[in-house]
Amino acid sequence: MNGHHPNARHARRVTVLLLFCAAQTSFAQEQITPSSIAARGLPVRADTVDGLGGEKDARSWFGFYVYAVSRASIGAKPAYLVTMNYTSREKGSFQSDTLALDAATLTPLWRRFHARTDSASVTFTGRHATGWSLQNDRRVTIDYELSETSFAGPMLRWIAPALPLAAGYQASLSTFNIWRNKDDKGTITVSGAEVVDIGGKKYDAWMIQSASGARTWVEKSTGRVVQVFTPDSHKGYWLVKR
């Protein structure tokens, strides 16, 4: 994609930017961990999300994403499959990302990412990650021991229903970055409540603001992400629930 549409790297970052705020604050923060989310589990559903350029209108539509969580059985044990599939207006089917998780503990089992140019294959033994990733012709060998507090990145979109979101709520978390073979640490901060209008339907939402300028709106009643704005070098772009 060109113009102010997100490139492939931006598209990969969407799930992490949904809830990540890189700035550290002086306030006491809750530590979010996989074990603190596991008891509630992940919502099982699919969300279709339209991508719009900075003007947020039909003329700037550049494609759509389907984010989903489904149940599966892996090695005779219950599991979740967390997926993302992106279809570009210009290029058609463009990216897919699948993360398998142990349903009881949310421990990652494996992850596979496929795109026109970039890809990754990672296997987890316990919390030890091995495999490889390829981004912009740079190949990274994956060999990393995840901490007990570390999430696998793609699942962050789905943890909001388990969080006590409220104005002023802050928490810290970390995610394993397969493109850099390391943990990324950050915080989430709820800046306040806002009514979001999408196609004439109104959603009562919490708004999360990040230090990068990214904003995420989470529906209060369901924990569903209804829209995201991500800045870039042009006018930024929106991901808006259908």
Secondary structure, DSSP 8 states (H G I E B T S, - for coil): --TTS--HHHHHHHHHHTT-B----SS--EE--HHHHHTT----EEEEEEEEETT-SGGGEEEEEEEEEEEEEETTEEEEEEEEEEEETTTEEEEEEEEEEETTT--EEEEEEEESS-EEEEEEETTEEEEEEEETTEEEEEEEE--TTEEEGGGGGG-GGGS---TT-EEEEEEEETTTTEEEEEEEEEEEEEEEEETTEEEEEEEEE-TTS-EEEEETTT--EEEEEE--SSS-EEEEE-
